[in-house]
């Protein structure tokens, strides 16, 4: 049976289109679509269980994004030749989609839900991650899963001052903005990206531009759903409610939570007090009552959290007091320290309130670059940052199960914040590692700050220092409060998490997640301006600690020298099986990396011992030395013979200075004039036509004596050769 395909087209307005079709593939999924732009094709499916698992009080949503190597006509790397665990790039795309979808499901929908997106065909001119959000939402749109508020995502760039939707990779290289924006028709839900020091107004302009493009993509999804007959949303069993229980919990706990929230206490002290109130709430009912009503314990716990959240939010909205006593615009106390770790190439501690990050910098050669091998991208990163969030940072004991998606996401944000401030001519590969040692909100922004400090401590000549701040929002729909430098509790209980990083002159990266519908642009603009003030305050603390990058790298850090040699000499320097270069590295305690580029070998010479580096450099220069015909050189006499002297340009490169080339006058024995060890100046005459050996001359540098006048009889012979 030939499948019936339903298709909608989105016109991007510049000759490019995006098609969304359903009905051909993966029809056993609750919803499936194929999104195509150019030759790029993504398959997205959505499946959700009919009922929620007992005891689940949240949405167990899984978003998965994978790029198949066959999509680009390539084989997977590695031994098994099979796609394995997701790459960091795929994880970042999963997070982008998840962060937009999750808040827009009904609050009481708790059925296991899985959205899977896979790149099936790749186009070099299309970046597939910009289509993943559209594909996910469209798969939900054609299903009966109760996802009522459709969304989409686009990438926005700015090339030569012009904003562009879903730019190509080539265009993005010329762009000073790379932002992903996710939104519903009514409001922006998610922003993430990097910029080259743009202003707050320019950022808002780019977001508004992206939102207009998103609205058109949502209209296309609505048309697609309508063309299918607007499938009825499935019925589901929502959360159980009991107004009497809620009233009893609120009466017992609201005032107590309100009082604690305005006491200005530390995280641990506040947590203990909240826990005591929670125990009192549990004690409102007897064991018999809990046994008789299986849902009672769950209801009490849910309402207790709701009351606590309401009380904390109301304290902020009504009194302008935050959990730790700060005003809404106030930044927590900051202290910084650099050069903390004696053996690291660069290190720094940044502490803001109860959040602390220890950053280290390691310098290396191109051999240490982070290799990217994906169907949609191949290349290397010469600057990269890793973020670690151990459980002890929040006072917890948990098993370590590898790098989490959150760690990948936070590390990437900090990397993007800093990378454009690394000078283009920096010779090193740089790895920054942030260890979060304490966390009470905004550890990713502490990572940006500690990373800046550690880079400057390492002697990396940053263009400008970078700082970061996380902004929050509390609103009841009418009143609102924008919070600078949010706590962990303010993040969990609030309506927005807006991270902004930048220099004194502009924004370098941002990440915004909105947990409510309908964020107004005026609130966003206020948050950005407030973030700028906070960012500059933090930047001042950073520059108080270290005003500018150290002039040189540390004694234990490697120095690096880069130079080129003709590629014909690469084999001789490396030697059979690498024998020569390995021996030279061992002898000089250096690392030598040779990369063939065109007609040259690009050499990176790395070491901590200057004498060893000088020796290695001289050895390589000696091997590639080739005298230029007509040039003058200082040479050393290494051997004296009857018919001349052996002279050395550099070790291993010598020539014979024949006795006839010593002087214009006849010279019988050159040993009368030179001895071993003497240094002479000679002119290189090129290869001797007969012997094909290098030929040098001393007399060529001496004034030629005048020729003697000819005798009269010689002239007569010339005029009358017969005599």
C-alpha positions in Angstrom: 0.0 0.0 0.0 1.4 3.4 -1.0 1.6 5.7 2.1 -0.2 9.0 2.1 2.3 11.7 2.6 1.3 15.1 4.1 3.7 17.9 3.6 4.1 21.6 4.6 6.7 24.0 3.3 8.4 26.9 5.3 9.8 29.7 3.1 12.8 31.3 4.7 12.4 34.3 2.4 15.8 34.0 0.7 15.2 31.2 -1.7 15.7 28.5 0.9 12.9 26.4 2.2 12.2 23.8 4.9 9.8 20.9 4.3 8.0 19.0 7.0 6.3 15.7 6.0 4.6 12.9 7.7 3.0 9.6 6.8 5.9 7.8 5.1 8.3 6.7 7.8 8.1 5.2 11.4 4.3 5.0 11.5 4.1 2.9 14.6 5.5 5.9 16.7 2.8 8.2 18.2 4.2 10.9 15.9 6.9 11.0 13.2 8.1 13.6 10.7 10.9 14.1 8.3 12.3 17.6 8.2 14.3 18.6 5.1 16.4 21.6 4.2 18.6 21.3 1.1 20.0 17.7 1.2 19.8 17.6 5.0 17.1 15.3 6.3 16.2 14.6 10.0 13.7 11.9 11.2 12.0 12.8 14.5 9.7 10.5 16.4 7.7 10.9 19.6 6.3 8.2 21.7 4.6 8.5 25.1 3.3 5.8 27.5 -0.5 5.7 28.0 -0.2 5.8 31.8 2.3 7.2 34.3 4.2 4.9 36.5 3.0 4.8 40.1 4.7 7.4 42.4 6.1 9.5 39.5 5.5 13.2 40.2 7.5 14.6 37.3 7.7 14.4 33.5 10.2 11.5 32.6 11.1 13.1 29.2 14.0 11.8 27.2 15.3 13.7 24.2 17.8 11.9 22.0 19.6 13.3 19.0 22.1 11.3 16.9 24.0 11.9 13.7 24.5 8.8 11.6 27.8 8.6 9.8 26.1 7.1 6.7 24.3 10.4 6.5 27.5 12.0 5.3 28.8 8.9 3.4 31.4 8.2 6.1 32.5 5.3 8.3 32.5 5.7 12.1 36.0 5.9 13.6 37.3 3.4 16.1 37.7 -0.4 16.0 34.1 -1.5 16.0 32.9 0.8 13.2 29.6 1.4 14.9 28.0 4.5 16.3 28.5 4.3 20.1 27.8 6.8 22.9 26.7 10.3 21.9 29.3 12.9 21.3 29.5 16.2 23.2 28.0 17.9 20.2 25.0 15.6 20.1 24.5 16.0 23.8 24.4 19.7 23.5 21.7 19.5 20.8 19.7 17.1 23.0 19.9 19.7 25.8 18.8 22.6 23.5 15.7 20.7 22.5 14.9 19.3 25.9 15.1 22.8 27.5 12.4 24.2 25.2 10.0 21.2 25.3 10.0 20.3 28.9 8.4 23.4 30.5 5.6 23.4 27.9 4.1 20.0 28.7 1.2 20.1 31.1 2.4 20.3 34.7 0.4 17.2 35.6 1.5 15.0 32.7 3.9 12.3 34.1 3.9 9.6 31.4 7.2 8.3 30.1 7.9 10.3 27.0 10.7 9.9 24.4 11.6 12.1 21.5 14.2 10.8 19.2 15.8 12.8 16.4 18.4 11.4 13.9 20.3 13.0 11.0 19.7 10.7 8.0 21.2 12.8 5.3 23.8 15.6 5.7 24.3 18.7 3.6 27.5 20.6 4.0 25.6 23.9 3.7 23.1 23.1 6.4 23.8 22.9 10.1 21.4 20.1 11.3 21.2 21.1 15.0 19.2 24.2 14.0 16.4 21.9 12.6 16.3 19.6 15.6 13.8 21.6 17.7 11.4 22.1 14.7 11.6 18.3 14.0 10.9 17.4 17.7 7.9 19.8 18.0 6.5 18.7 14.6 6.6 15.0 15.7 4.6 15.9 18.8 2.2 18.1 16.7 1.2 15.1 14.5 0.6 12.9 17.5 -2.1 12.7 20.2 0.4 13.4 23.0 -0.8 16.4 25.0 1.7 19.0 23.9 -0.5 22.0 23.3 2.0 24.8 22.8 4.1 24.1 19.7 7.6 25.4 19.5 10.5 25.7 17.1 14.2 26.6 17.2 16.4 28.5 14.8 20.0 29.6 14.7 20.6 33.3 14.1 23.9 34.8 12.8 25.0 38.2 11.7 27.1 38.5 8.6 28.4 41.9 7.5 25.8 43.5 9.8 22.8 41.5 8.4 20.9 39.0 10.5 20.6 35.6 9.0 18.3 32.6 10.0 20.0 29.2 10.0 23.3 30.4 8.4 25.6 27.9 6.7 28.9 26.9 8.4 30.8 29.1 5.9 28.5 32.1 6.8 28.8 31.3 10.5 32.6 31.7 10.3 32.1 35.3 9.1 29.4 36.0 11.7 29.8 37.9 15.0 26.7 36.1 16.5 26.0 32.4 16.8 22.8 32.0 18.8 20.2 29.3 19.1 16.7 30.6 20.0 13.8 28.4 21.0 10.3 29.8 21.3 6.6 29.2 21.2 4.3 31.5 19.1 3.8 33.7 22.2 7.2 33.8 24.0 10.9 33.0 23.9 11.7 30.0 26.0 15.4 29.4 25.5 18.5 31.3 24.2 22.0 30.0 24.0 25.0 31.1 22.0 28.2 33.1 21.7 28.9 36.6 20.4 31.9 38.8 19.7 31.3 41.5 22.3 27.8 42.7 21.1 25.6 45.0 23.1 22.5 44.1 25.0 20.4 46.0 22.5 21.9 44.0 19.6 21.2 40.7 21.4 17.5 41.6 21.9 17.3 42.6 18.3 18.7 39.2 17.2 16.2 37.4 19.5 13.3 39.3 18.1 14.4 38.6 14.6 14.7 34.8 15.3 11.3 34.8 17.0 9.6 36.0 13.8 11.1 33.2 11.9 10.0 30.7 14.6 6.4 31.9 14.4 6.3 31.0 10.6 7.6 27.5 11.5 4.9 27.0 14.1 2.2 28.1 11.6 3.5 25.3 9.3 3.2 22.7 12.1 -0.3 23.9 12.8 -1.2 23.5 9.2 0.3 20.0 9.1 -1.8 19.0 12.2 -4.9 20.5 10.6 -4.3 18.6 7.3 -4.3 15.4 9.4 -7.7 16.3 10.8 -6.3 17.8 14.0 -5.9 14.5 16.0 -7.7 14.6 19.4 -5.3 14.8 22.3 -5.3 11.7 24.4 -6.9 11.7 27.8 -4.6 11.1 30.8 -5.0 10.9 34.5 -3.6 14.1 36.0 -2.3 14.6 39.5 -4.7 14.0 42.3 -5.8 17.1 44.2 -7.4 17.7 47.6 -8.2 21.2 48.6 -8.7 20.3 52.2 -5.2 18.8 52.5 -3.7 21.9 50.7 -5.6 24.3 53.0 -4.4 22.4 56.1 -0.7 22.3 54.9 -0.8 26.0 54.0 -2.3 27.0 57.3 0.4 25.1 59.2 3.5 26.0 57.1 3.1 29.2 55.1 3.9 31.7 57.8 6.8 29.6 59.0 8.3 29.3 55.6 7.7 33.1 55.1 9.5 33.9 58.3 12.5 31.6 57.5 12.7 33.1 54.0 13.2 36.6 55.4 15.8 35.7 58.0 18.8 36.0 55.7 20.4 32.6 56.5 23.1 30.5 55.0 22.2 27.5 52.7 22.8 24.8 55.3 21.1 26.7 58.2 18.1 27.5 56.0 17.9 23.9 54.7 17.8 22.6 58.3 15.0 25.0 59.2 13.0 24.1 56.1 13.4 20.4 56.9 12.0 20.9 60.4 8.9 22.6 59.0 8.5 19.8 56.5 8.6 17.3 59.4 5.9 19.3 61.2 3.8 19.2 58.1 4.2 15.4 57.9 3.1 15.2 61.5 -0.3 16.9 60.7 -1.6 13.4 59.9 -1.3 10.2 61.8 0.2 6.9 60.6 -3.4 5.5 60.5 -4.5 8.3 58.2 -1.6 7.8 55.9 -2.3 4.0 55.8 -6.0 4.6 55.0 -5.3 7.0 52.2 -2.6 5.8 49.8 -2.3 9.2 48.1 -2.1 11.3 51.3 1.7 11.2 51.7 2.3 12.2 48.1 -0.3 15.1 48.4 1.3 16.4 51.7 4.7 16.4 50.1 3.5 18.1 46.9 1.6 20.8 48.8 4.4 21.4 51.3 6.7 22.2 48.3 4.1 24.4 46.8 3.6 26.3 50.0 7.3 26.7 50.5 7.8 28.0 47.0 5.0 30.4 47.3 6.2 31.8 50.6 9.8 32.3 49.3 8.6 34.0 46.1 6.2 36.3 48.0 9.0 37.5 50.4 11.0 38.5 47.3 8.0 40.2 45.6 6.5 41.9 48.6 9.6 42.8 50.6 12.4 42.7 48.1 14.3 40.4 50.5 16.2 37.4 49.2 16.9 34.1 51.1 20.4 35.3 52.0 19.3 38.8 52.8 20.6 40.5 49.7 18.8 43.1 47.6 17.7 42.1 44.1 20.7 43.8 42.4 23.3 42.8 45.0 26.2 40.4 44.3 27.4 38.0 46.9 30.9 38.6 48.5 33.7 37.6 46.2 37.3 36.5 46.8 39.8 35.3 44.3 43.3 33.9 44.3 45.7 33.0 41.5 48.8 30.8 41.3 47.3 28.5 43.9 48.7 25.2 42.5 52.5 25.2 42.2 52.8 22.6 39.5 49.9 23.7 37.2 50.7 25.9 34.2 48.1 28.3 35.5 45.5 28.1 38.4 43.0 30.2 40.2 40.2 30.0 42.8 37.1 32.1 42.3 34.6 32.1 45.2 31.3 34.0 45.2 29.2 33.4 48.3 28.8 29.7 48.7 29.9 28.9 45.1 33.5 28.1 44.5 35.4 27.0 41.3 39.1 26.0 41.0 40.4 26.3 37.5 43.6 25.0 36.0 45.2 25.7 32.6 47.5 23.3 30.8 49.5 24.3 27.7 50.5 22.0 24.9 51.2 21.5 21.2 48.8 20.8 18.4 49.1 17.1 19.3 46.9 17.9 22.4 44.1 19.4 20.3 40.6 18.1 20.8 39.7 16.1 17.7 36.2 16.5 16.4 35.0 13.7 14.2 31.3 13.8 13.5 29.2 13.3 10.4 28.4 17.0 10.3 31.8 18.4 11.5 35.4 17.4 11.4 38.2 19.5 12.8 40.2 20.3 15.9 39.8 22.6 18.9 42.9 24.3 20.1 41.1 25.8 23.1 38.7 23.7 25.1 37.2 23.7 28.6 36.0 20.8 30.8 33.7 21.3 33.8 33.4 18.9 36.7 30.6 18.9 39.3 31.4 16.4 42.0 28.7 15.5 44.5 30.6 16.9 47.5 30.2 20.4 46.1 26.6 20.3 47.3 27.3 18.2 50.4 26.0 15.0 48.9 27.3 11.5 48.5 26.4 10.1 45.1 28.0 7.5 42.8 30.1 8.8 39.9 28.6 7.7 36.6 30.7 9.5 34.1 30.3 13.0 32.7 26.7 14.1 32.9 24.8 16.0 30.2 24.7 19.0 32.6 28.5 19.0 32.9 28.9 18.9 29.1 26.5 21.8 28.8 28.0 24.0 31.5 31.5 23.4 30.2 30.5 24.3 26.7 28.9 27.5 27.8 32.1 28.6 29.7 34.2 27.5 26.7 32.2 29.7 24.3 32.4 32.6 26.8 36.2 32.6 26.8 37.3 31.3 23.4 37.0 34.5 21.4 39.2 36.2 23.9 42.1 33.8 23.2 44.4 35.6 20.7 44.5 34.1 17.2 48.3 33.9 17.3 48.4 32.0 20.5 50.9 29.2 19.8 49.5 26.8 22.4 46.8 24.2 22.6 45.0 25.2 25.8 42.9 23.0 28.1 41.0 24.7 31.0 39.5 22.4 33.7 37.1 23.8 36.2 36.5 21.8 39.4 33.4 23.0 41.2 34.2 22.7 44.9 31.2 24.4 46.4 27.9 25.1 44.7 25.0 27.3 45.6 24.0 28.7 42.3 25.8 29.8 39.2 28.7 27.4 39.2 29.1 27.8 35.4 29.6 31.5 35.8 32.1 30.9 38.5 33.8 28.7 36.0 34.1 31.6 33.5 35.6 33.8 36.2 38.0 31.3 37.5 38.9 30.3 33.9 39.8 34.0 33.1 41.9 34.2 36.2 43.8 31.0 35.5 44.4 31.9 31.9 45.9 35.2 32.9 47.9 33.5 35.6 49.3 31.1 33.0 50.6 33.9 30.8 48.0 33.5 28.0 47.7 37.0 26.6 43.9 37.2 26.7 42.5 40.0 24.5 40.3 41.1 27.5 39.2 39.4 30.7 35.7 37.9 30.9 33.2 37.6 33.8 29.8 36.0 34.0 26.7 36.3 36.1 23.4 34.3 36.4 20.2 36.3 36.6 16.8 35.1 37.9 13.2 36.1 37.8 10.3 35.9 40.2 6.9 37.0 38.8 3.2 36.5 39.7 2.1 37.8 36.3 1.9 41.4 37.4 4.7 42.2 39.8 8.2 40.9 39.0 11.7 41.0 40.5 14.9 40.4 38.5 17.5 38.9 40.7 21.3 39.3 40.2 23.6 36.4 41.0 21.0 33.8 41.9 21.2 31.2 44.5 20.5 27.5 43.9 17.1 27.8 45.6 16.3 30.9 43.6 17.0 28.9 40.4 14.7 26.0 41.5 11.9 28.2 42.8 12.2 31.0 40.2 10.9 31.5 36.6 14.1 32.2 34.7 17.8 31.3 34.7 19.6 33.8 32.5 23.4 33.4 32.3 25.4 36.3 30.6 29.1 36.5 30.1 31.2 39.3 28.7 34.0 41.8 28.8 33.7 45.4 29.7 32.8 46.1 26.1 30.2 43.5 25.3 28.5 40.1 25.6 30.5 37.0 24.7 28.0 34.2 25.5 24.6 33.6 27.1 22.2 30.9 28.1 18.6 31.6 29.1 15.9 29.2 30.2 12.4 30.4 30.8 10.1 28.3 33.0 6.9 30.4 32.4 4.9 31.4 29.3 4.9 34.9 28.0 8.2 36.5 29.1 8.0 40.2 28.1 10.8 41.8 26.2 10.9 44.7 28.7 11.7 42.2 31.5 14.4 40.6 29.3 15.9 44.0 28.6 15.9 44.9 32.3 17.6 41.6 33.1 20.3 42.2 30.5 21.0 45.7 31.8 21.1 44.5 35.4 23.4 41.6 34.3 25.7 44.2 32.7 26.1 46.1 36.0 26.7 42.8 37.9 29.2 41.6 35.3 31.2 44.8 35.5 31.3 44.6 39.3 32.6 41.0 39.1 35.1 42.0 36.4 36.5 44.6 38.8 37.1 42.0 41.4 38.9 39.8 38.8 41.2 42.7 37.7 41.9 43.6 41.3 43.3 40.1 41.7 45.4 40.1 38.5 45.3 43.3 36.4 46.7 41.8 33.2 48.1 38.5 32.0 51.5 37.5 33.2 54.2 38.5 30.7 55.6 35.0 30.4 54.6 31.5 31.1 55.6 29.9 34.4 59.0 28.1 34.9 57.2 24.7 34.9 55.1 25.6 31.9 56.4 24.7 28.5 57.7 27.4 26.1 56.9 26.9 22.5 58.7 27.9 19.3 57.1 27.6 15.9 59.0 27.6 12.6 59.0 26.1 9.1 61.3 23.9 7.1 61.2 22.7 3.5 59.2 19.5 3.4 62.0 17.6 1.7 63.8 17.5 5.0 61.0 16.1 7.1 62.0 12.5 6.5 65.6 13.1 7.5 64.6 14.8 10.7 62.1 12.1 11.7 64.4 9.2 10.6 63.5 5.6 10.0 60.6 4.7 12.3 61.0 8.0 14.1 64.4 7.1 15.4 66.1 10.4 14.8 63.3 12.7 16.2 62.8 10.4 19.3 66.5 10.5 20.1 66.6 14.3 19.7 63.6 14.7 22.0 65.1 12.4 24.6 68.5 14.2 24.4 67.0 17.7 24.6 64.0 17.0 26.9 61.7 18.6 24.4 58.5 17.7 22.4 58.7 18.1 18.7 55.7 18.1 16.4 56.0 18.2 12.6 53.0 18.8 10.4 53.2 18.9 6.6 51.5 21.9 5.2 51.9 22.5 1.5 55.6 22.7 0.6 56.7 23.1 4.2 56.9 21.2 7.4 55.4 23.3 10.3 57.4 22.5 13.5 56.3 23.1 17.0 59.1 22.9 19.5 57.9 22.6 23.2 60.0 22.4 26.3 60.6 23.8 29.8 64.5 23.8 29.5 65.7 26.7 27.4 69.1 25.1 26.8 67.5 22.0 25.6 65.1 23.9 23.3 68.1 25.9 21.9 69.9 22.7 21.3 67.0 21.0 19.5 66.3 24.1 17.4 70.0 24.3 16.4 70.0 20.6 15.5 67.0 20.9 13.2 68.3 24.1 11.6 71.6 22.4 11.0 69.9 19.5 9.3 68.0 21.8 6.9 70.8 24.2 6.3 71.6 24.7 2.6 74.1 27.4 1.6 72.9 29.9 -1.0 75.1 30.5 -4.0 76.7 33.9 -3.9 76.2 34.4 -0.1 78.9 34.9 2.4 79.3 32.6 5.5 81.4 32.4 8.5 82.9 28.9 8.6 85.0 26.9 11.0 88.2 25.1 9.9 87.9 21.4 11.0 90.8 19.9 9.1 93.9 21.2 7.3 95.2 19.3 4.2 98.1 19.9 1.8 95.7 21.1 -0.9 93.3 23.0 1.2 91.2 23.2 4.3 87.9 21.5 5.2 85.5 24.1 6.5 82.2 23.6 8.3 79.1 25.8 7.8 77.2 24.0 10.5 77.8 20.6 12.2 77.5 18.0 9.5 77.6 20.4 6.5 81.1 21.1 5.3 83.1 22.0 2.1 86.6 22.1 0.9 88.4 25.5 0.6 90.9 24.6 -2.1 94.3 26.2 -1.8 93.7 27.9 -5.1 90.8 29.8 -3.6 92.7 31.1 -0.6 94.2 34.2 -2.3 94.7 35.8 -5.6 98.4 35.3 -5.1 99.8 31.9 -5.5 99.7 29.9 -2.3 101.9 26.9 -1.8 100.7 25.6 1.6 97.4 26.7 3.2 98.7 25.4 6.5 101.0 28.4 6.6 97.9 30.6 7.1 95.2 28.5 9.0 94.9 25.9 11.7 92.0 23.8 13.0 89.4 25.9 14.9 90.0 29.1 13.0 86.8 30.9 11.8 86.9 32.4 8.3 84.6 34.2 6.0 84.0 32.6 2.6 81.7 33.0 -0.3 79.7 30.0 -1.5 80.2 29.4 -5.2 77.7 26.6 -5.6 78.4 23.0 -6.6 81.6 22.3 -8.4 80.6 21.2 -12.0 83.1 18.4 -12.0 82.8 16.9 -8.4 79.2 18.1 -7.7 80.5 19.1 -4.2 80.0 22.5 -2.5 82.7 25.0 -3.5 83.8 28.0 -1.4 86.3 30.7 -1.9 88.1 33.2 0.3 89.8 35.0 -2.5 86.4 35.9 -4.0 85.9 38.3 -1.0 89.3 39.9 -1.5 90.0 42.9 -3.8 91.2 41.6 -7.1 94.8 42.9 -7.8 95.1 45.2 -10.9 96.3 43.5 -14.1 99.9 44.3 -15.2 100.3 46.3 -18.5 101.2 44.3 -21.6 104.6 44.6 -23.3 104.8 46.4 -26.8 106.0 43.2 -28.5 102.9 41.5 -27.4 100.8 44.1 -29.2 102.9 43.7 -32.4 102.4 39.9 -32.3 98.7 40.5 -32.0 98.7 42.9 -35.0 101.0 40.6 -37.2 100.5 37.1 -36.0 102.7 35.7 -38.9 105.6 37.6 -37.5 
